[in-house]
Amino acid sequence: MSLLVVGSVAFDSVKTPFGQADDVLGGSATYFSTSASYFTDVRLVAVVGDDFPDKHIDFLKSKKIDVAGLERTTGKTFRWKGQYSFDLNEAQTLETHLNVFQSFKPKLPESYKSSEVVFLANIDPDLQREVVGQVNAPKLVAADTMNFWISGKRDSLIKTLKHVDILFINDAEARQLTGKANLVKAAREIVSYGPKTIVIKRGEYGVLLFHGTSVFSAPAYPLEDVFDPTGAGDTFAGGFMGYLTWAGDFSEATLRRATVVGSVMASFNVEAFSLERIKALEDREIKHRYKEFKRMSHFEDLG
Amino acid sequence: MSLLVVGSVAFDSVKTPFGQADDVLGGSATYFSTSASYFTDVRLVAVVGDDFPDKHIDFLKSKKIDVAGLERTTGKTFRWKGQYSFDLNEAQTLETHLNVFQSFKPKLPESYKSSEVVFLANIDPDLQREVVGQVNAPKLVAADTMNFWISGKRDSLIKTLKHVDILFINDAEARQLTGKANLVKAAREIVSYGPKTIVIKRGEYGVLLFHGTSVFSAPAYPLEDVFDPTGAGDTFAGGFMGYLTWAGDFSEATLRRATVVGSVMASFNVEAFSLERIKALEDREIKHRYKEFKRMSHFEDLG
């Protein structure tokens, strides 16, 4: 199957207690597609400005990411600046310059319209719907969102969710979207908006997957050194959706494995700034860490 | 093997967003021993005042808890008053009246001195050492503590930890005790104080068990209705230590099962005020929920 992603390609400037990086490659679609590229071919939809260097496009191509849908236009590329305090749990946004993203009207190349799996990264829910509408017959649509759209464009977001099968959301945002403090109740409420599967990201505490009446709790990998959490959510979603597309089925067992694959990819991502750690992973590193997740959460039946 | 616990027996007054309860049976040793009683015989060391009704003692006896070490003295029983806000994650202490606990000098009955497993609930670290010193040849000593002792009696606590094999502590307290924000580093630091096994409680996010070079991540049960978290930590420790004592070995596999058993017991405890839910559990309810934990955290190997 084929995986399409729409989202941002950006320059990030990030400061953490361990150092800083300026104008490095970032953006939700970049992290997502790099992570997913280890499992399947990815078709990228995004926009960059004329300040975007060829070397970054060459990098994406080197990961076999299809950039036919990466529009290059006059102006500056989307820029984000943020910092993390010592606990590294939440980014504080210092600056957001939408630049060329402000007037972005995604238009899918003909070759993209047959995509079977679609991921709508965290962008304006109006744009998310525009992209879904251009895909002929998607078999599975997944989406991410954030507090900014929940508070600013709630009605549009609810409309988008009618087209979504899997929603990725963090715990605070699930509570904000539904007004329910309890995550079990929040997940059930979100199901009533459309998505059948809810993936609640809890940062250093792992992930809860709600699917039908079943709940899966995936642990997070307790890393000794976390350098930069930027992109962890998108890297998670990339591993999840990339694995799912490769597997070609959406069963409970596959969804659970996808959750752990996503967690594995995110655990690598936070070990270094930008895409430094995930840009050149080896398959055996991914498989080895998956086994460590398995070992970490294993316990025997009660005798 | 035999399990001894020293801790508080108290009257609690608790207010949550779902209701309140006044002067109900509480205290760390009460929750611990009730929870442990489902797996092994428990010997209780604590003090109560002359206001403590026989019915509560009869209840403890009905759970086959040995109360030879429960001293009854002139004065009032320890009282605690607290409340929880909507997220139910942290108790706000409104009143603490130590009463008869203030001058408590635990003295073990002869019949207790042969105890093989000892649990030092969250009390003054000086008292914790006094109790350990009276046990002839303990095979395993476990302890709990809290922010109050970490900030107020750090040196004494560090002395106690030299005698401790397993430390139960929550994540914020592990950070406070060690000055390390990262839990992997905090656990390693605590190992240098004495304990070989560190059990880090993370409330609704589950438990991390550090043992040698291995890490076990146990999920928390995502409950739809949490009524009263009071005693959850002690109920967890009671299930953990009760199971361990019953199993009679302290291997990694047993420690992991004990962690899940503790989580199972804690998940029942928070479903009602005081001991209402855990005072009359059936074995099959415990086994059933253990299986649900297993199902909740299961995922297949990568194909």
Interface residues (C-beta under 8 A of the other chain):
Chain A: F86 D87 A181 N182 L183 V184 K185 R202 Y205 G206 L208 S214 V215 F216 S217 A218 P219 A220 P222 L223 E224 D225 V226 A247 A253 R256 R257 T259 V260 V261 K287 Y290 K291 K294 R295 M296 S297 H298 F299 E300 D301 L302 G303
Chain B: F86 D87 A181 N182 L183 V184 K185 R202 Y205 G206 L208 S214 V215 F216 S217 A218 P219 A220 P222 L223 E224 D225 V226 A247 A253 R256 R257 T259 V260 V261 K287 Y290 K291 K294 R295 M296 S297 H298 F299 E300 D301 L302 G303
